[in-house]
Amino acid sequence: FVAGIEESGARGVVLFNRFYQPDMDLDELELSREVVLSTSAELPLRLHAAAMLFGQTTLEMAVSGGVHSGDDAAKAILSGASAVQVVSAVLSEGTGALSRITREMTARLSGMGYRSLAEARGVLSMANAPNARTWERLNYARLLHGWK
């Protein structure tokens, strides 16, 4: 799918725009108008997609959905994203969330020894894993082992 987007001339892709998730109001017998904001729990699917695609495409990647902290943003960059989109945190906290997330991300990445986003980008991607197959199995085994 991403190869087709790249071939069409696009220069970037967003991973993943959140699907609208309407609920039903049983008392009013209509669709609920409540907006459900994202949480950081939605981030891992996007991180996995970015990590898999990094190095496989020339498209710039933005991670959207689940970015609420500097650590969330740092994970996206380390997975291979060029940018993150932040909406729910801004709706919850106001525009100050953007400077907070940027400050936290910068502190985290510089604390890890990275001097720039470009230097950190894709470090935890599958393209940079010594053996991507082993890495995939190891993560799955850790997940199963950690289940309680």
Summary of the structure (lengths in Angstrom):
residues: 148
radius of gyration: 17.4
end to end distance: 36.0
largest distance: 55.9
contacts: 400
relative contact order: 0.14
helix: 50%
strand: 12%
